[in-house]
Amino acid sequence: MKTILAGFLSLVTLAWALTPPAATDGGAALPWIVRQEALYLTGLWAFSLMSLAIVLATRPAWLERPLGGMDRIYRLHKWSGILAISFAALHWLVEMSDDVIKSVFGREGRLPKDHEGGFLEIMRDVGEEFGEWAIYALLAMLAVTLWKRFPYRPWRSLHHAMPVLYGMLAIHAAFLAPPSYWTTALGALLALFIVAGTHAGLHSLFGRIGHARQITGRVESLREQAAGVTEVRCHLDGWRGHKPGQFAFATFDHVEGAHPFTIASADRGDGRVTFQIKGLGDYTRGLASRLHPGQPVRIEGPYGRFDYHRSRKAAQIWIAGGIGVTPFLAWLESLQETPDAAPNADFYYCTRESAGDPFVARLESLCAALPSIRLHVIGTDRDGPLTALTLSERHGAQAEIWFCGPRGFAAALRDGYRTLGINGLRFHQEAFELR
């Protein structure tokens, strides 16, 4: 992700660097020229990243292969948005710096403002107002997004305003960019961002995101696996099938909207999918009491590339933390009829209390038919947490790790390997976060 963002910003910066500075009179002082170019560059950074974020928000399935899955697309979307708003704030600070320059260097050599008159003058004024108010709104949006305790439903409603804010920024960028830009490669790049971002914004505004990949069906059965975990089985009309390890967006309530859940069952060609849903938020905690057999459901997907077939090494380590077991359940189910196709893997299922965990018996039954997959149940109440030291002592640094579980657990394992001096470890992790 860092490489993609760095490359994207480098492209924008290079296009700016190769573009001649906007026309100025010969008496312009250096501080004012620097301020003007800083204003343009920070604005380009902010708008280009915001364009990228809104395009990625449309869930472009064609980008899954090059970017590594929809979970990584959403992570890239999140950080593109955060960086865009950060650069927008910097852009605003540069704009406000004129008083500082005047107090230090004086007014002499200040760049004259453009006064084209007529329609262009009006639109420049409108663009300035739109840009300022959009920045304020985006900063507020960033604050509630980073504040994890802010309820999901109102956050989702606020997020629906993003296409409108983007439209305001597009007008700001189009009419406040120097006229000389539009005859250069930078102008062509800026036009591409405006067109792509506006198209994506309209796609979102009219509720067309993922529309071509949506299937309707009904809830077939419900079962409470344990306290806080509900198994939901759905029968879908015309389901095109899925690969083990993929996820889908499920809408049980139109007001609540879609939530992403990993599909916890293998595809058997009968239109049935199973979700193991843990109550982690306001909506999912009360899900069992809201659902009933026969209830309509809309599923969008499948998405994701969490697939052990992509492994480059013969030995694999599978690690599931809590409800992160769901993609592995689908993997194991898919291998039951072809056990010879199972990879050589050590599977660590980590749970707080192994004695009362409802998934342990299921995992033991599935792994019993797959001799090349060795199940290790780690109960933290009995064994303590699984560590990188334990894994390195048992497997060295040669195995490839597939992980699904809490972010803190993944971070502890990664940090542990780095502490041991093991770098370059292939560590695959589902990184999906909606906010």
C-alpha positions in Angstrom: 0.0 0.0 0.0 2.8 2.5 0.9 4.5 1.7 -2.4 1.2 2.4 -4.4 0.6 5.7 -2.6 4.2 6.8 -2.9 4.2 6.0 -6.7 0.8 7.7 -7.2 2.0 10.9 -5.4 5.3 10.7 -7.3 3.5 10.7 -10.6 1.5 13.8 -9.7 4.6 15.5 -8.3 6.5 14.7 -11.5 3.8 16.1 -13.7 3.8 19.3 -11.6 7.6 19.6 -11.7 7.6 19.3 -15.5 5.0 22.0 -15.9 6.2 25.6 -16.3 5.3 27.8 -13.3 2.0 29.7 -13.7 2.6 33.0 -15.5 3.7 35.8 -13.2 5.0 39.3 -13.8 8.7 40.0 -13.6 8.4 41.8 -10.3 7.1 38.9 -8.3 9.1 38.2 -5.1 10.4 34.8 -4.3 8.3 34.2 -1.1 5.1 34.9 -3.0 6.2 32.6 -5.9 7.0 29.8 -3.4 3.6 30.3 -1.7 1.8 30.1 -5.0 3.5 26.9 -6.2 3.1 25.3 -2.7 -0.6 26.2 -2.9 -0.9 24.4 -6.3 1.2 21.4 -5.3 -0.7 20.7 -2.1 -4.0 21.2 -3.9 -2.9 18.7 -6.5 -1.9 16.2 -3.9 -5.2 16.5 -2.0 -7.4 16.4 -5.0 -5.6 13.5 -6.8 -5.8 11.4 -3.6 -9.4 12.3 -3.0 -10.1 11.2 -6.6 -8.3 7.9 -6.0 -10.3 7.4 -2.8 -13.7 7.9 -4.3 -12.9 5.7 -7.3 -11.8 2.9 -5.0 -15.0 3.3 -2.9 -17.0 1.9 -5.9 -15.5 -1.5 -5.2 -13.8 -2.0 -8.6 -13.5 -5.8 -8.9 -11.1 -5.5 -11.8 -8.5 -4.1 -9.5 -8.6 -7.0 -7.1 -5.9 -9.0 -8.9 -3.3 -6.2 -9.3 -4.0 -4.8 -5.8 -4.3 -8.1 -3.9 -8.0 -8.2 -3.1 -10.9 -6.0 -2.1 -9.7 -5.9 1.5 -6.5 -4.1 0.4 -8.5 -1.9 -2.0 -10.5 -0.7 1.0 -7.4 -0.2 3.1 -5.9 1.9 0.2 -9.2 3.8 0.0 -9.0 4.6 3.7 -5.5 5.9 3.7 -5.9 7.7 0.4 -8.8 9.6 2.1 -6.8 10.3 5.3 -3.8 11.6 3.3 -6.1 13.7 1.0 -7.7 15.4 3.9 -4.3 16.0 5.5 -3.0 17.6 2.4 -6.2 19.6 2.0 -5.5 21.0 5.5 -2.0 21.8 4.5 -3.3 23.5 1.4 -5.6 25.6 3.5 -2.7 26.6 5.8 -0.6 27.7 2.8 -3.6 29.7 1.7 -3.7 31.4 5.1 0.0 32.1 5.1 -0.3 35.4 3.1 -0.6 37.4 6.4 2.6 35.8 7.7 4.5 36.6 4.4 3.2 40.2 4.5 4.3 40.7 8.1 7.8 39.3 7.4 8.5 40.4 3.8 6.0 43.1 3.2 3.5 43.4 0.3 6.1 44.3 -2.3 6.4 41.6 -5.0 3.0 40.1 -4.3 1.4 38.2 -7.2 -1.6 40.0 -8.7 -4.9 38.2 -8.6 -6.5 37.1 -11.9 -9.6 39.1 -12.9 -11.0 37.6 -16.0 -14.4 39.0 -15.4 -17.7 37.4 -16.4 -18.5 33.7 -15.9 -15.0 32.6 -15.1 -14.7 35.2 -12.3 -18.0 34.1 -10.8 -17.0 30.4 -10.9 -13.6 31.1 -9.3 -15.4 32.8 -6.4 -17.8 29.9 -6.2 -14.9 27.4 -6.4 -13.1 29.2 -3.5 -16.2 29.1 -1.3 -16.8 25.4 -2.2 -13.2 24.5 -1.5 -13.2 26.1 1.9 -16.4 24.6 3.1 -15.5 21.2 1.7 -12.3 21.2 3.7 -14.1 22.0 6.9 -16.6 19.2 6.3 -13.8 16.7 5.4 -11.9 17.5 8.6 -15.0 16.8 10.6 -15.5 13.5 8.6 -12.0 12.5 9.3 -12.5 13.1 13.1 -15.6 10.9 13.3 -13.9 8.2 11.1 -10.9 7.9 13.3 -13.1 8.0 16.5 -13.9 4.3 16.5 -16.6 4.8 19.2 -18.7 6.9 16.9 -21.7 4.7 15.9 -21.5 3.0 12.5 -25.0 3.9 11.3 -24.7 7.7 11.6 -21.1 7.5 10.2 -22.4 5.6 7.2 -25.1 8.3 6.6 -22.5 11.0 6.9 -20.2 9.1 4.5 -23.0 9.3 1.8 -22.2 13.0 1.6 -18.8 12.3 0.2 -19.8 12.5 -3.5 -21.3 15.9 -2.9 -18.2 17.1 -1.2 -16.1 15.7 -4.0 -18.2 17.6 -6.5 -17.5 20.8 -4.6 -13.7 20.0 -4.7 -13.9 19.2 -8.4 -15.3 22.6 -9.1 -12.6 24.2 -6.9 -9.9 22.3 -8.8 -11.3 23.0 -12.2 -11.7 26.7 -11.9 -8.8 27.6 -9.6 -6.1 25.7 -11.5 -3.9 28.0 -13.6 -5.3 28.3 -17.1 -1.8 27.4 -18.5 -2.1 24.0 -16.9 -4.8 22.9 -19.4 -2.4 22.7 -22.3 0.1 20.5 -20.5 0.3 16.8 -19.4 -0.6 18.0 -15.8 -3.8 19.5 -17.2 -4.6 16.2 -18.9 -4.0 14.3 -15.6 -6.1 16.7 -13.7 -8.9 16.3 -16.2 -8.7 12.5 -15.9 -9.0 12.8 -12.1 -12.0 15.1 -12.4 -13.8 12.8 -14.9 -13.0 9.5 -13.1 -13.9 11.0 -9.7 -17.1 12.6 -10.8 -18.2 9.4 -12.5 -17.5 7.4 -9.3 -19.2 10.0 -7.2 -22.4 9.8 -9.3 -22.2 6.0 -9.2 -22.2 6.2 -5.4 -24.8 8.9 -5.2 -27.3 6.9 -7.2 -26.7 3.7 -5.3 -25.0 1.8 -8.1 -22.0 0.5 -6.2 -21.7 -3.2 -6.6 -25.1 -3.3 -8.3 -24.0 -5.8 -11.0 -22.7 -8.2 -8.3 -25.8 -8.3 -6.1 -28.0 -11.3 -5.6 -31.2 -11.6 -3.6 -32.2 -14.6 -1.5 -33.5 -15.5 1.9 -32.3 -16.5 5.3 -32.6 -20.3 5.4 -31.6 -21.1 9.0 -30.1 -19.5 12.1 -28.1 -21.1 14.9 -26.4 -19.5 17.9 -23.0 -21.2 18.0 -22.0 -19.6 21.3 -22.4 -16.4 23.2 -22.0 -13.7 20.6 -21.6 -15.9 17.6 -24.5 -16.5 15.2 -24.4 -18.9 12.2 -26.6 -17.6 9.3 -27.2 -19.8 6.3 -28.7 -18.2 3.2 -30.1 -19.5 0.0 -29.5 -17.2 -2.9 -31.2 -17.1 -6.3 -28.6 -17.3 -9.1 -25.5 -17.2 -7.0 -22.5 -17.4 -9.3 -20.4 -19.3 -6.7 -17.4 -18.3 -4.6 -13.9 -19.4 -3.8 -12.9 -20.5 -0.3 -11.6 -17.5 1.7 -13.8 -14.9 -0.1 -16.2 -12.5 1.6 -19.4 -10.8 0.6 -21.5 -7.8 1.6 -24.7 -8.9 3.3 -27.8 -6.6 3.7 -30.3 -7.9 6.1 -31.8 -4.5 6.9 -32.0 -1.8 4.2 -31.8 1.0 6.8 -28.6 -0.5 8.3 -27.1 -1.2 4.9 -24.5 -3.7 3.8 -21.9 -5.3 6.1 -18.9 -7.4 5.0 -18.7 -11.0 6.3 -16.4 -13.8 5.3 -18.1 -16.8 3.7 -17.6 -19.7 6.1 -18.6 -22.5 3.8 -17.3 -24.0 0.6 -19.3 -23.5 -2.6 -21.3 -26.6 -3.5 -23.1 -25.2 -6.5 -26.5 -25.1 -4.6 -26.7 -21.4 -4.0 -26.1 -21.7 -0.3 -23.6 -19.6 1.7 -23.0 -19.6 5.5 -21.7 -16.8 7.6 -20.4 -17.0 11.2 -21.1 -13.6 12.6 -19.7 -12.4 15.8 -21.3 -9.5 17.7 -18.6 -6.9 17.5 -20.7 -3.7 17.1 -24.2 -2.3 17.8 -25.8 -4.0 14.8 -24.1 -7.4 14.9 -24.5 -7.8 18.7 -28.3 -8.0 18.3 -28.4 -9.7 14.9 -29.7 -13.1 16.2 -32.8 -11.4 17.6 -33.5 -9.4 14.4 -33.2 -12.3 11.9 -35.6 -15.1 11.2 -35.8 -17.9 8.6 -37.4 -16.8 5.4 -36.3 -13.2 5.8 -35.1 -11.5 2.5 -31.4 -10.9 2.2 -29.3 -9.2 -0.5 -25.7 -10.4 -1.0 -23.0 -8.5 -3.0 -19.9 -10.4 -4.0 -18.0 -12.4 -3.8 -14.8 -10.5 -3.2 -11.3 -11.2 -1.9 -8.1 -13.1 -2.8 -7.3 -14.8 0.6 -6.3 -18.0 -1.1 -3.6 -20.4 0.0 -3.1 -21.5 -3.6 -1.1 -18.3 -4.1 1.6 -19.6 -1.7 5.1 -19.7 -3.1 6.5 -22.1 -0.5 5.8 -25.8 0.2 5.2 -25.3 3.9 2.4 -23.1 5.2 1.3 -21.9 8.6 -2.3 -21.0 9.0 -3.3 -18.9 12.0 -6.8 -18.1 13.0 -7.7 -15.8 15.9 -11.3 -16.2 17.2 -13.9 -15.4 14.5 -11.0 -15.2 12.1 -11.5 -19.0 11.7 -14.2 -18.4 9.1 -12.1 -18.4 5.9 -10.2 -21.5 7.1 -13.5 -23.3 7.6 -14.3 -22.7 4.0 -10.8 -23.9 3.0 -11.1 -27.1 5.0 -14.7 -27.8 3.7 -13.5 -27.4 0.1 -10.8 -30.0 0.6 -12.9 -32.7 2.0 -13.6 -34.4 -1.3 -10.0 -34.0 -2.6 -7.8 -34.5 0.5 -4.8 -35.2 -1.7 -5.0 -31.6 -2.9 -4.5 -30.3 0.6 -1.3 -28.3 1.2 1.3 -29.1 3.8 0.2 -26.8 6.6 0.2 -26.4 10.4 -3.0 -24.8 11.4 -3.1 -22.8 14.7 -6.5 -22.0 16.0 -6.3 -19.5 18.8 -9.2 -19.1 21.2 -9.7 -17.7 24.7 -11.2 -20.9 26.1 -10.6 -24.1 24.1 -12.8 -26.3 26.3 -16.0 -24.4 25.5 -15.2 -23.2 22.0 -17.9 -24.3 19.4 -15.4 -24.4 16.5 -12.9 -26.8 18.0 -14.9 -30.0 17.4 -15.8 -28.8 13.8 -12.1 -28.1 13.1 -11.0 -31.5 14.5 -13.6 -33.3 12.3 -12.5 -31.4 9.2 -8.8 -31.8 9.8 -9.1 -35.5 10.6 -9.8 -36.2 6.9 -6.8 -34.1 5.8 -3.6 -35.7 7.0 -1.3 -33.0 5.5 -3.0 -30.4 7.7 -1.9 -30.5 11.4 -4.3 -28.8 13.8 -3.0 -27.0 16.9 -5.6 -25.6 19.2 -4.2 -22.8 21.3 -6.3 -21.8 24.3 -4.9 -18.6 25.8 -6.4 -19.4 29.1 -4.3 -22.6 29.2 -1.4 -22.1 26.8 -0.9 -18.4 26.7 -0.8 -16.4 23.4 0.8 -17.8 20.3 4.1 -16.0 19.7 6.6 -15.5 16.9 9.2 -17.2 19.0 7.1 -20.4 19.3 6.5 -20.4 15.6 10.1 -19.8 14.7 11.3 -22.6 17.0 8.9 -25.0 15.4 9.1 -24.0 11.8 12.0 -21.7 11.3 11.7 -18.9 8.8 10.8 -21.0 5.8 7.1 -21.3 6.1 4.6 -18.9 4.6 2.0 -17.5 7.0 -1.8 -17.1 6.3 -3.4 -15.1 9.1 -7.0 -14.0 9.9 -7.7 -12.5 13.3 -7.4 -9.4 15.4 -5.1 -6.6 14.1 -3.3 -6.5 17.5 -2.5 -10.2 17.3 -1.1 -9.8 13.7 1.0 -6.8 14.8 2.4 -8.7 17.7 3.5 -11.6 15.5 5.0 -9.3 12.9 6.9 -7.4 15.5 8.0 -10.6 17.1 9.5 -11.9 13.9 11.3 -8.6 13.3 12.7 -8.7 16.8 14.1 -12.2 16.1 15.8 -10.8 13.0 13.5 -12.6 10.5 12.8 -10.2 7.7 11.1 -10.7 4.4 8.6 -13.1 5.9 5.6 -13.7 3.6 2.7 -12.9 5.9 -0.7 -12.9 4.2 -3.4 -11.2 6.2 -7.0 -10.3 5.6 -6.9 -6.5 6.0 -10.6 -5.6 5.5 -11.9 -2.7 7.4 -15.0 -0.7 6.4 -13.8 2.4 8.4 
